Amino acid sequence: MRKCKAYRYWSIRAKLLFFTALFILISVFSVSALSYMEYTKDSRQKAADQVQQTIDQVSINVNNYLDDLFRLTLSPYRNETVMDALDRNVSGSEMKQLDKRRLIEDYLDEIMIYPRSDILRVFILADEIYFSGRFPITINTDKDFTQYDWYKEAMSTQEATFVSAHQQQLIKYDKTEVFSIVKRLRSIRNTDRVLGVIKVDANYKGIENICNKVDVGQEGRFFIIDQQGKLIYANSSRPDSAAFYNAIGSREKPFTMKENGKSYLVNFANVPRTNWTIVAVNSMEELNANSVKTRNTAFLFAIACSLLAIVILAVFVRRFLRPLLHIVRLMKKVESGQLDVQFPYNRQDEIGYLGSSFNHLTQQINVMLSTNTKLVKEVYESKMLQQEAQINALHSQIRPHFIFNSLNMIQILMQSGEQDKALLHLNQLSLLMRSLTAWDKELPLRKELELVQAYLGIQSTRYEGRLEYRIEVDESLMNTSVPSLLFQPIIENAVIHGCELKRGKTTIWMYNELTADYTLFHIRDNGKGMSGEKLAALQTMLSQGAALHSVETEPGGPAAKSGVSPGTGIGLLNIDKRVKLKYGPTYGLRIQSEWEKGTIVTVMLPPEFS
């Protein structure tokens, strides 16, 4: 709140500079932020596509690599001598068996010359085990090779079988983990005859050579996993790749994920030959490094441009507002009473027009001041006269006739020996006279009602039992302030136009009523009442704020019939005006009357009228 209040006192130059600078900065930063978001989004999509293309190419390379191994298992069919040797049964001659072994293993040695260091051994499992390898090996003959699962699987299909990573079972003392391609061999003379299987063992060096060319950054992962969830390859930086893959599962499309508060892009590719899954995980922070650098550069450039624009704006605003601020200084001098100032309006723009208007205004003010001084004096004198007339009207209602009658009654009481009663009425008359000196002040409702009771007490004695009264007002309102002489003129009207014009007994009853919008004071009498014509005229007088200046009072006329004497309404109009001036136009007097039945005057005040 203090900051808001302080803002109200900023100069126009400060406001203009502040908001213009604010709009410039918001616009520049908004454009930069939106550009960065779009650039990052586009960059992320391009990165995802680029990574996907990379691992798709890796998938193709791995698949081609495996195709070479699969084609290697078909090479015996291109050598008829080897196929004939495998088709011959030489179990009866050791020399022939030795020649057969030498022929087949020489062929296998030729295969091992194949320029790929990842191929470790080649086996042909037929009537015997024929083999060749890059290193000397010892065949394990403890178990029948036909009992191995991979052998049974190869014998059950015409396609080459892929055997995932395992320790070599045909060689003693070798714990090397390899994968194998196994294919069934059939006789080329009789295709229904199965000669055995060819088995090619290889390590993962060839696959590693392909995968090591993929860069996933320091935070990334790159690994290949088979259908059983066994890890085929993983970059050395993240050894927990198998657990990671099991946690995320395989998906068709790239997606982003959160891990340890960082975002990662995950891509997948499949190796058709072996149904392996290639997974590439790249850190979004590393992928967006160039975007962040571009964003920071753009932000710095935007800040520099904004600061330069603000400096230029400050110089321009200062030069632009100088004549306007000069007018403001002149206006302050005029405000202090110095009216002989002039603005040199030698400009042809809007500020020049403003300066010319200012000079014209000061001249008009000088002329108007002298005129207004005369008018104010006249209005003041008129109000004083009107106020004096209202005071006289109030006093005239209570002074001459009432005072004379009251003193005459007190004299009669004293002559009759009723000194106590005469003394009481003398005190009541004194109280009424003192109240006239405070007519423009406020006093508690209790004091106002004491004046009403004093007046009614005197009048009740004067009319010798023809006047009765009751005052029933809530005690909770007694300490609330009201304008002085608010109810006494209304009570006086009720006495004069009720009791004096009626032969029988007159009762005056004053009571209050509380509503949601008003506090109502009702003054009811059972006097003569008013005719419809007189009531309408009196209500019109109150609504229009104009007193009835004269009332027809000839014997038998309307005024006489209504029980109203000359001048009736002026006192009520004064009370109505005083209430409206103090509490507002929605409050005031309301009059109800019926001929020969009586009158009710209601004073409408606010709910809390203090």
MARKE-271717 format. One record per residue (C-alpha): residue in three letters; x, y negated, z. Coordinates in Angstrom, 1 decimal. Layout:
N
 residu      x      y      z
    ALA      X      Y      Z
...
REM end
This chain:
610
 residu      x      y      z
    MET    0.0    0.0    0.0
    ARG    2.8   -2.4    0.8
    LYS    4.4   -1.7   -2.6
    CYS    1.1   -2.3   -4.3
    LYS    0.7   -5.6   -2.5
    ALA    4.2   -6.6   -3.3
    TYR    3.5   -5.9   -7.0
    ARG    0.7   -8.5   -7.0
    TYR    3.3  -11.2   -6.2
    TRP    5.7  -10.2   -9.0
    SER    6.4  -12.8  -11.6
    ILE    5.0  -12.3  -15.1
    ARG    8.6  -12.0  -16.3
    ALA    9.3   -9.2  -13.9
    LYS    6.1   -7.4  -14.8
    LEU    6.7   -7.7  -18.5
    LEU   10.3   -6.4  -18.2
    PHE    9.3   -3.6  -15.8
    PHE    6.4   -2.2  -17.8
    THR    8.1   -2.7  -21.2
    ALA   11.2   -0.9  -19.9
    LEU    9.1    1.8  -18.4
    PHE    7.2    2.4  -21.6
    ILE   10.5    2.5  -23.6
    LEU   12.0    5.0  -21.2
    ILE    8.9    7.1  -21.1
    SER    8.5    7.1  -24.9
    VAL   12.2    7.9  -25.5
    PHE   12.3   10.7  -22.9
    SER    9.0   12.1  -24.0
    VAL   10.2   12.3  -27.6
    SER   13.5   13.8  -26.5
    ALA   11.8   16.3  -24.3
    LEU    9.3   17.4  -26.9
    SER   12.1   17.6  -29.5
    TYR   14.2   19.7  -27.1
    MET   11.2   22.0  -26.4
    GLU   10.5   22.5  -30.1
    TYR   14.2   22.9  -30.9
    THR   14.6   25.4  -28.1
    LYS   11.5   27.3  -29.3
    ASP   12.8   27.4  -32.8
    SER   16.3   28.3  -31.7
    ARG   14.9   31.1  -29.5
    GLN   13.0   32.5  -32.4
    LYS   16.0   32.3  -34.7
    ALA   18.2   33.9  -32.0
    ALA   15.7   36.7  -31.5
    ASP   15.6   37.3  -35.3
    GLN   19.3   37.1  -35.6
    VAL   19.8   39.6  -32.7
    GLN   17.2   41.8  -34.2
    GLN   19.0   41.8  -37.6
    THR   22.2   42.6  -35.8
    ILE   21.0   45.6  -34.0
    ASP   19.0   46.7  -37.0
    GLN   22.3   46.7  -38.9
    VAL   23.9   48.6  -36.1
    SER   21.1   51.2  -36.3
    ILE   21.8   51.5  -40.1
    ASN   25.5   51.9  -39.5
    VAL   25.1   54.5  -36.8
    ASN   22.6   56.3  -38.9
    ASN   25.0   56.3  -41.9
    TYR   27.7   57.5  -39.6
    LEU   25.6   60.4  -38.5
    ASP   24.6   61.1  -42.1
    ASP   28.3   61.7  -42.9
    LEU   28.4   64.3  -40.1
    PHE   25.2   65.9  -41.3
    ARG   26.6   66.1  -44.9
    LEU   29.8   67.6  -43.5
    THR   27.8   70.7  -42.4
    LEU   26.8   71.2  -46.1
    SER   30.4   71.3  -47.4
    PRO   30.7   75.2  -47.2
    TYR   28.1   75.5  -50.0
    ARG   30.4   73.6  -52.3
    ASN   33.2   76.2  -51.8
    GLU   32.1   79.6  -53.4
    THR   35.2   81.4  -52.1
    VAL   34.4   80.5  -48.5
    MET   30.8   81.5  -49.0
    ASP   31.8   84.8  -50.6
    ALA   34.2   85.5  -47.7
    LEU   31.4   84.8  -45.2
    ASP   29.1   87.1  -47.2
    ARG   31.6   90.1  -47.2
    ASN   31.7   92.6  -44.5
    VAL   35.3   93.6  -43.7
    SER   34.9   95.1  -40.3
    GLY   36.7   98.3  -41.3
    SER   40.0   96.7  -42.3
    GLU   42.1   94.5  -40.1
    MET   44.1   93.1  -43.1
    LYS   40.9   92.1  -44.8
    GLN   39.6   90.6  -41.6
    LEU   42.9   88.7  -41.2
    ASP   42.7   87.5  -44.8
    LYS   39.1   86.4  -44.3
    ARG   40.0   84.5  -41.1
    ARG   42.9   82.8  -42.8
    LEU   40.7   81.8  -45.8
    ILE   37.9   80.4  -43.8
    GLU   40.1   78.6  -41.2
    ASP   42.3   77.1  -44.0
    TYR   39.1   75.7  -45.4
    LEU   38.2   74.3  -42.0
    ASP   41.7   72.8  -41.7
    GLU   41.0   71.0  -44.9
    ILE   37.9   69.6  -43.4
    MET   39.8   68.3  -40.4
    ILE   42.0   66.3  -42.8
    TYR   38.8   64.2  -43.2
    PRO   40.0   60.6  -42.3
    ARG   37.9   60.3  -39.2
    SER   39.5   60.6  -35.8
    ASP   36.2   61.0  -34.0
    ILE   35.7   64.5  -35.5
    LEU   37.4   66.8  -33.0
    ARG   36.6   70.4  -34.1
    VAL   34.7   72.4  -36.7
    PHE   33.4   75.9  -36.0
    ILE   31.8   78.6  -38.2
    LEU   30.0   81.1  -36.1
    ALA   29.3   84.2  -38.2
    ASP   30.6   87.7  -37.6
    GLU   33.4   86.0  -35.6
    ILE   34.2   82.6  -34.4
    TYR   36.2   80.6  -37.0
    PHE   37.5   77.2  -36.0
    SER   39.8   74.3  -36.6
    GLY   40.7   71.3  -34.4
    ARG   43.0   68.4  -34.0
    PHE   44.5   69.9  -30.9
    PRO   45.3   73.6  -29.9
    ILE   42.4   75.3  -28.2
    THR   41.5   78.6  -26.6
    ILE   38.2   80.2  -27.6
    ASN   36.0   81.2  -24.7
    THR   34.8   84.8  -25.5
    ASP   33.2   85.5  -22.1
    LYS   29.7   84.6  -23.3
    ASP   28.0   85.5  -26.5
    PHE   27.6   82.3  -28.5
    THR   24.3   83.5  -29.9
    GLN   22.8   82.9  -26.4
    TYR   23.4   79.2  -26.4
    ASP   20.3   77.0  -26.8
    TRP   21.8   75.0  -29.6
    TYR   22.5   78.2  -31.6
    LYS   19.0   79.4  -31.2
    GLU   17.6   76.1  -32.2
    ALA   19.8   75.9  -35.3
    MET   18.8   79.4  -36.3
    SER   15.1   78.5  -36.1
    THR   15.2   75.7  -38.6
    GLN   16.5   74.9  -42.1
    GLU   17.5   71.4  -41.0
    ALA   20.7   70.4  -39.3
    THR   20.3   70.2  -35.6
    PHE   21.7   67.3  -33.5
    VAL   23.0   68.3  -30.0
    SER   23.3   65.4  -27.6
    ALA   26.3   64.7  -25.4
    HIS   27.5   67.9  -23.6
    GLN   30.7   69.6  -22.5
    GLN   32.2   72.0  -25.1
    GLN   31.1   75.6  -24.3
    LEU   33.2   77.6  -26.8
    ILE   36.5   76.4  -25.5
    LYS   38.3   77.2  -22.3
    TYR   39.7   74.5  -20.0
    ASP   38.2   71.7  -22.0
    LYS   35.9   69.2  -20.2
    THR   35.6   66.7  -23.0
    GLU   32.1   65.5  -23.6
    VAL   31.1   65.7  -27.3
    PHE   28.0   65.7  -29.4
    SER   27.5   68.2  -32.2
    ILE   25.8   68.8  -35.5
    VAL   24.8   72.4  -36.0
    LYS   23.4   73.9  -39.2
    ARG   22.3   77.4  -40.3
    LEU   24.3   79.0  -43.2
    ARG   22.5   81.2  -45.7
    SER   24.0   83.5  -48.3
    ILE   24.1   81.9  -51.8
    ARG   23.5   85.4  -53.3
    ASN   20.6   86.3  -51.1
    THR   18.9   83.3  -49.5
    ASP   17.0   85.4  -47.1
    ARG   20.2   86.5  -45.5
    VAL   21.6   84.3  -42.6
    LEU   25.4   84.3  -42.4
    GLY   25.7   82.2  -39.2
    VAL   26.0   78.5  -38.3
    ILE   28.5   75.7  -38.8
    LYS   29.1   73.4  -35.8
    VAL   30.9   70.0  -36.0
    ASP   32.0   68.4  -32.7
    ALA   32.7   64.7  -32.4
    ASN   33.2   62.2  -29.7
    TYR   31.6   58.8  -29.4
    LYS   34.6   56.8  -30.7
    GLY   33.0   56.2  -34.1
    ILE   29.8   55.0  -32.5
    GLU   31.8   52.8  -30.1
    ASN   33.7   51.3  -33.0
    ILE   30.4   50.3  -34.5
    CYS   28.8   49.0  -31.3
    ASN   31.9   47.1  -30.0
    LYS   31.5   44.7  -32.9
    VAL   28.3   43.4  -31.3
    ASP   28.7   40.4  -29.0
    VAL   26.0   39.9  -26.4
    GLY   27.9   37.5  -24.2
    GLN   29.1   37.8  -20.7
    GLU   25.6   38.2  -19.2
    GLY   24.2   40.5  -21.9
    ARG   23.9   44.2  -22.2
    PHE   24.1   46.5  -25.3
    PHE   23.5   50.2  -25.0
    ILE   22.2   53.3  -26.8
    ILE   20.1   55.8  -25.1
    ASP   18.7   59.1  -26.3
    GLN   15.2   60.6  -25.9
    GLN   16.0   62.2  -22.6
    GLY   17.1   58.9  -21.1
    LYS   20.8   59.8  -21.2
    LEU   23.2   57.0  -22.0
    ILE   25.0   57.4  -25.3
    TYR   26.9   54.1  -25.3
    ALA   27.0   51.0  -23.1
    ASN   29.1   47.9  -23.0
    SER   31.5   48.0  -20.1
    SER   30.2   44.8  -18.5
    ARG   26.9   46.3  -17.3
    PRO   27.2   50.0  -16.3
    ASP   23.6   50.2  -14.9
    SER   22.0   50.2  -18.4
    ALA   20.2   53.6  -18.0
    ALA   18.4   52.4  -14.9
    PHE   17.6   49.1  -16.6
    TYR   16.1   50.9  -19.6
    ASN   14.0   53.1  -17.4
    ALA   12.7   50.0  -15.7
    ILE   11.6   48.1  -18.8
    GLY   10.7   51.0  -21.1
    SER   10.9   50.9  -24.9
    ARG    8.9   48.3  -26.9
    GLU    8.5   47.5  -30.6
    LYS    8.9   43.8  -30.5
    PRO   11.4   41.5  -28.7
    PHE   10.3   40.0  -25.4
    THR   11.7   37.8  -22.6
    MET   12.1   38.9  -19.0
    LYS   13.3   37.5  -15.7
    GLU   16.1   39.1  -13.6
    ASN   17.7   37.4  -10.6
    GLY   16.2   34.1  -11.6
    LYS   17.6   34.2  -15.1
    SER   15.8   34.7  -18.4
    TYR   16.8   37.4  -20.9
    LEU   15.8   38.3  -24.5
    VAL   15.4   42.0  -25.1
    ASN   15.5   43.5  -28.6
    PHE   15.1   47.2  -29.6
    ALA   16.0   49.3  -32.7
    ASN   15.7   53.0  -33.5
    VAL   18.2   55.4  -35.0
    PRO   16.1   57.6  -37.2
    ARG   18.5   60.5  -37.5
    THR   18.7   61.2  -33.7
    ASN   15.7   59.1  -32.4
    TRP   18.1   57.1  -30.3
    THR   17.1   53.7  -29.0
    ILE   19.4   50.7  -29.3
    VAL   18.8   48.0  -26.8
    ALA   20.3   44.5  -26.9
    VAL   19.9   42.2  -23.9
    ASN   21.0   38.6  -24.3
    SER   21.0   35.8  -21.7
    MET   18.7   33.0  -22.8
    GLU   21.1   30.5  -21.1
    GLU   23.9   31.7  -23.4
    LEU   21.6   31.7  -26.4
    ASN   20.4   28.2  -25.7
    ALA   23.8   26.8  -24.8
    ASN   23.9   24.9  -28.1
    SER   20.4   23.6  -27.5
    VAL   21.2   22.4  -24.1
    LYS   24.3   20.6  -25.4
    THR   22.1   19.0  -28.2
    ARG   19.5   18.0  -25.6
    ASN   22.1   16.4  -23.3
    THR   23.6   14.5  -26.2
    ALA   20.2   13.4  -27.3
    PHE   19.3   12.3  -23.7
    LEU   22.5   10.3  -23.3
    PHE   22.0    8.7  -26.7
    ALA   18.4    7.9  -25.7
    ILE   19.4    6.3  -22.4
    ALA   22.1    4.2  -24.1
    CYS   19.5    3.0  -26.7
    SER   17.0    2.3  -24.0
    LEU   19.4    0.3  -21.9
    LEU   20.4   -1.7  -25.0
    ALA   16.8   -2.4  -25.8
    ILE   16.1   -3.5  -22.2
    VAL   19.0   -5.9  -22.3
    ILE   17.8   -7.4  -25.6
    LEU   14.3   -7.5  -24.2
    ALA   15.4   -9.3  -21.0
    VAL   17.2  -12.0  -23.1
    PHE   14.2  -12.4  -25.4
    VAL   11.6  -12.5  -22.5
    ARG   13.7  -15.1  -20.7
    ARG   13.8  -17.4  -23.8
    PHE   10.2  -16.7  -24.6
    LEU    8.8  -17.4  -21.1
    ARG   10.8  -20.5  -20.4
    PRO    8.2  -23.0  -21.6
    LEU    5.4  -21.0  -20.1
    LEU    7.2  -21.0  -16.7
    HIS    7.7  -24.7  -17.1
    ILE    3.9  -25.1  -17.4
    VAL    3.5  -23.0  -14.2
    ARG    5.8  -25.3  -12.3
    LEU    3.8  -28.3  -13.5
    MET    0.6  -26.6  -12.4
    LYS    2.1  -26.2   -8.9
    LYS    2.8  -29.9   -8.8
    VAL   -0.8  -30.6   -9.8
    GLU   -2.0  -28.2   -7.1
    SER   -0.1  -30.2   -4.6
    GLY   -1.8  -33.4   -5.7
    GLN    0.6  -34.8   -8.2
    LEU   -1.6  -35.5  -11.3
    ASP    0.7  -37.7  -13.3
    VAL    2.8  -34.8  -14.8
    GLN    2.9  -34.1  -18.6
    PHE    4.1  -31.2  -20.7
    PRO    6.2  -32.1  -23.8
    TYR    4.2  -30.1  -26.3
    ASN    6.4  -30.5  -29.3
    ARG    5.7  -26.8  -30.3
    GLN    3.3  -25.6  -32.9
    ASP    2.6  -22.1  -31.4
    GLU    0.2  -20.9  -28.8
    ILE    2.4  -22.2  -25.9
    GLY    2.3  -25.7  -27.6
    TYR   -1.5  -25.5  -27.6
    LEU   -1.5  -24.4  -24.0
    GLY    0.7  -27.4  -23.0
    SER   -1.6  -29.8  -24.9
    SER   -4.6  -28.3  -23.1
    PHE   -2.8  -28.7  -19.8
    ASN   -2.2  -32.4  -20.4
    HIS   -5.8  -32.9  -21.4
    LEU   -6.9  -31.0  -18.3
    THR   -4.9  -33.2  -16.0
    GLN   -6.4  -36.3  -17.6
    GLN   -9.9  -34.9  -17.1
    ILE   -9.2  -34.0  -13.5
    ASN   -8.2  -37.6  -12.8
    VAL  -11.4  -38.8  -14.2
    MET  -13.5  -36.1  -12.5
    LEU  -11.9  -36.8   -9.1
    SER  -13.1  -40.3   -8.9
    THR  -16.6  -39.3  -10.1
    ASN  -16.7  -36.3   -7.7
    THR  -15.6  -38.5   -4.8
    LYS  -18.7  -40.6   -5.3
    LEU  -20.9  -37.6   -5.7
    VAL  -19.6  -35.8   -2.6
    LYS  -20.2  -38.9   -0.6
    GLU  -23.8  -39.2   -1.9
    VAL  -24.4  -35.4   -1.3
    TYR  -23.0  -35.6    2.2
    GLU  -25.2  -38.6    3.1
    SER  -28.2  -36.8    1.6
    LYS  -27.6  -33.6    3.6
    MET  -27.1  -35.6    6.8
    LEU  -30.4  -37.3    6.2
    GLN  -32.1  -34.0    5.4
    GLN  -30.6  -32.4    8.5
    GLU  -31.7  -35.4   10.6
    ALA  -35.2  -35.0    9.1
    GLN  -35.3  -31.3   10.1
    ILE  -34.2  -32.2   13.6
    ASN  -36.9  -34.8   13.9
    ALA  -39.4  -32.3   12.5
    LEU  -38.4  -29.8   15.2
    HIS  -38.5  -32.4   17.9
    SER  -41.8  -33.8   16.7
    GLN  -43.5  -30.4   17.2
    ILE  -42.6  -30.2   20.8
    ARG  -42.2  -33.8   22.1
    PRO  -44.9  -36.4   22.2
    HIS  -48.3  -34.8   22.6
    PHE  -47.1  -31.7   24.4
    ILE  -44.9  -33.6   26.8
    PHE  -47.7  -36.1   27.7
    ASN  -50.2  -33.3   28.3
    SER  -47.7  -31.3   30.3
    LEU  -46.8  -34.2   32.6
    ASN  -50.5  -35.0   33.0
    MET  -51.2  -31.4   34.0
    ILE  -48.2  -31.4   36.5
    GLN  -49.6  -34.7   38.0
    ILE  -53.0  -33.1   38.5
    LEU  -51.5  -30.0   40.1
    MET  -49.5  -32.1   42.5
    GLN  -52.7  -34.2   43.4
    SER  -54.6  -30.9   43.9
    GLY  -51.9  -29.7   46.4
    GLU  -50.4  -27.1   44.1
    GLN  -46.9  -28.4   44.5
    ASP  -45.3  -24.9   43.8
    LYS  -47.0  -24.4   40.6
    ALA  -46.3  -28.0   39.6
    LEU  -42.6  -27.6   40.4
    LEU  -42.5  -24.3   38.3
    HIS  -44.0  -26.1   35.3
    LEU  -41.7  -29.0   35.8
    ASN  -38.7  -26.6   35.6
    GLN  -40.2  -25.0   32.6
    LEU  -40.6  -28.3   30.8
    SER  -37.0  -29.3   31.7
    LEU  -35.8  -26.0   30.2
    LEU  -37.7  -26.7   27.0
    MET  -36.3  -30.3   26.8
    ARG  -32.7  -29.0   27.3
    SER  -33.2  -26.5   24.5
    LEU  -33.7  -29.3   22.0
    THR  -30.1  -30.4   22.4
    ALA  -28.8  -27.0   21.2
    TRP  -31.1  -26.5   18.2
    ASP  -28.2  -25.8   15.8
    LYS  -26.5  -23.2   18.1
    GLU  -27.1  -19.5   18.9
    LEU  -28.1  -18.0   22.2
    PRO  -28.9  -14.5   23.5
    LEU  -32.4  -13.2   22.7
    ARG  -33.0  -13.1   26.5
    LYS  -32.6  -17.0   26.7
    GLU  -34.8  -17.5   23.6
    LEU  -37.5  -15.5   25.2
    GLU  -37.2  -17.5   28.4
    LEU  -38.0  -20.6   26.4
    VAL  -41.0  -18.9   24.8
    GLN  -42.2  -17.8   28.3
    ALA  -41.7  -21.3   29.7
    TYR  -43.8  -22.8   26.8
    LEU  -46.6  -20.2   27.1
    GLY  -46.6  -20.5   30.9
    ILE  -47.2  -24.3   30.7
    GLN  -49.9  -23.8   28.0
    SER  -51.6  -21.0   29.9
    THR  -52.1  -23.2   32.9
    ARG  -53.2  -26.1   30.7
    TYR  -56.0  -24.1   29.0
    GLU  -57.1  -22.7   32.4
    GLY  -57.4  -19.0   31.6
    ARG  -58.4  -19.3   28.0
    LEU  -54.8  -18.3   26.9
    GLU  -53.2  -14.9   27.7
    TYR  -49.9  -13.7   26.4
    ARG  -47.7  -10.6   26.4
    ILE  -44.0  -10.3   25.4
    GLU  -42.8   -6.7   24.8
    VAL  -39.3   -6.6   23.3
    ASP  -36.8   -3.8   23.7
    GLU  -34.3   -4.3   26.4
    SER  -31.5   -3.1   24.2
    LEU  -31.9   -6.3   22.1
    MET  -31.8   -8.8   24.9
    ASN  -28.1   -9.6   24.6
    THR  -28.1  -10.0   20.8
    SER  -27.6  -13.6   19.5
    VAL  -30.3  -15.4   17.6
    PRO  -30.6  -19.0   16.3
    SER  -32.0  -21.4   18.9
    LEU  -35.7  -22.3   18.7
    LEU  -36.4  -19.3   16.4
    PHE  -39.7  -18.2   18.0
    GLN  -41.0  -21.3   19.9
    PRO  -42.4  -23.1   16.8
    ILE  -44.3  -19.9   15.7
    ILE  -45.7  -19.5   19.3
    GLU  -46.7  -23.2   19.2
    ASN  -48.6  -22.7   15.9
    ALA  -50.4  -19.7   17.4
    VAL  -51.5  -21.8   20.4
    ILE  -52.5  -24.9   18.5
    HIS  -54.3  -23.1   15.6
    GLY  -55.6  -20.3   17.8
    CYS  -56.5  -21.3   21.3
    GLU  -57.4  -25.0   20.6
    LEU  -59.9  -24.1   17.8
    LYS  -61.4  -21.1   19.5
    ARG  -64.1  -21.3   22.3
    GLY  -63.3  -17.9   23.9
    LYS  -60.2  -16.4   25.2
    THR  -57.1  -16.2   23.0
    THR  -54.4  -13.6   23.3
    ILE  -50.9  -14.0   22.0
    TRP  -48.8  -10.8   21.7
    MET  -45.1  -10.8   20.8
    TYR  -43.4   -7.4   20.2
    ASN  -40.6   -5.9   18.0
    GLU  -40.3   -3.0   15.6
    LEU  -37.1   -1.3   14.3
    THR  -36.9    0.1   10.7
    ALA  -34.0    1.3    8.6
    ASP  -33.6   -2.0    6.9
    TYR  -35.0   -4.6    9.3
    THR  -35.5   -5.6   12.9
    LEU  -39.1   -7.1   12.9
    PHE  -40.5   -9.5   15.6
    HIS  -44.3   -9.7   15.3
    ILE  -46.2  -12.7   16.9
    ARG  -49.9  -11.8   16.8
    ASP  -52.9  -13.9   17.9
    ASN  -56.6  -13.3   17.8
    GLY  -57.5  -16.9   17.0
    LYS  -59.5  -18.4   14.1
    GLY  -57.0  -17.2   11.4
    MET  -56.7  -18.7    7.9
    SER  -58.8  -18.7    4.8
    GLY  -57.5  -16.8    1.8
    GLU  -56.8  -20.1    0.0
    LYS  -54.8  -21.5    2.9
    LEU  -52.9  -18.3    3.4
    ALA  -52.0  -18.2   -0.4
    ALA  -50.8  -21.8   -0.2
    LEU  -48.7  -21.1    2.9
    GLN  -47.1  -18.0    1.3
    THR  -46.4  -19.9   -1.9
    MET  -44.7  -22.6    0.2
    LEU  -42.4  -20.0    1.9
    SER  -41.6  -18.2   -1.4
    GLN  -40.8  -21.5   -3.2
    GLY  -39.1  -23.2   -0.2
    ALA  -41.3  -26.3   -0.4
    ALA  -43.4  -27.6    2.4
    LEU  -47.1  -28.4    2.1
    HIS  -47.0  -32.2    2.3
    SER  -50.7  -32.6    3.0
    VAL  -53.7  -30.4    3.9
    GLU  -57.3  -31.3    3.5
    THR  -58.7  -31.8    7.0
    GLU  -62.1  -33.4    6.4
    PRO  -64.9  -31.8    8.5
    GLY  -66.1  -28.7    6.8
    GLY  -63.2  -28.7    4.3
    PRO  -60.9  -25.7    3.6
    ALA  -58.3  -26.8    6.1
    ALA  -60.8  -27.1    8.9
    LYS  -62.2  -23.7    8.0
    SER  -58.8  -22.1    8.1
    GLY  -58.0  -23.6   11.5
    VAL  -55.0  -25.5   10.3
    SER  -54.1  -29.0   11.3
    PRO  -52.2  -31.6    9.2
    GLY  -48.5  -30.8    8.7
    THR  -48.9  -27.1    9.3
    GLY  -46.2  -25.1    7.6
    ILE  -43.3  -27.5    8.0
    GLY  -42.1  -25.8   11.2
    LEU  -42.5  -22.3    9.6
    LEU  -40.6  -23.4    6.5
    ASN  -37.7  -24.7    8.6
    ILE  -37.5  -21.3   10.5
    ASP  -37.7  -19.4    7.2
    LYS  -34.9  -21.6    5.7
    ARG  -32.7  -21.1    8.8
    VAL  -33.1  -17.3    8.7
    LYS  -32.3  -17.1    5.0
    LEU  -29.3  -19.4    5.3
    LYS  -27.9  -17.3    8.1
    TYR  -28.8  -13.7    7.1
    GLY  -29.5  -13.8    3.4
    PRO  -32.5  -14.2    1.0
    THR  -34.0  -10.8    1.8
    TYR  -34.9  -11.9    5.3
    GLY  -37.2  -14.6    6.7
    LEU  -40.9  -15.0    7.6
    ARG  -43.9  -12.9    6.5
    ILE  -47.5  -14.2    7.3
    GLN  -50.7  -12.2    7.4
    SER  -54.0  -13.7    8.4
    GLU  -57.8  -13.1    8.2
    TRP  -60.5  -15.6    8.8
    GLU  -62.1  -15.4   12.2
    LYS  -59.8  -12.4   13.2
    GLY  -56.4  -13.9   13.7
    THR  -52.9  -14.3   12.3
    ILE  -49.6  -12.2   12.4
    VAL  -46.3  -14.0   11.8
    THR  -43.4  -11.5   11.3
    VAL  -39.8  -12.6   11.6
    MET  -37.6  -10.2    9.5
    LEU  -34.0  -10.0   10.7
    PRO  -31.2   -7.5    9.8
    PRO  -31.0   -4.2   11.8
    GLU  -28.0   -5.6   13.7
    PHE  -28.7   -9.3   13.6
    SER  -25.9  -10.6   15.8
REM end
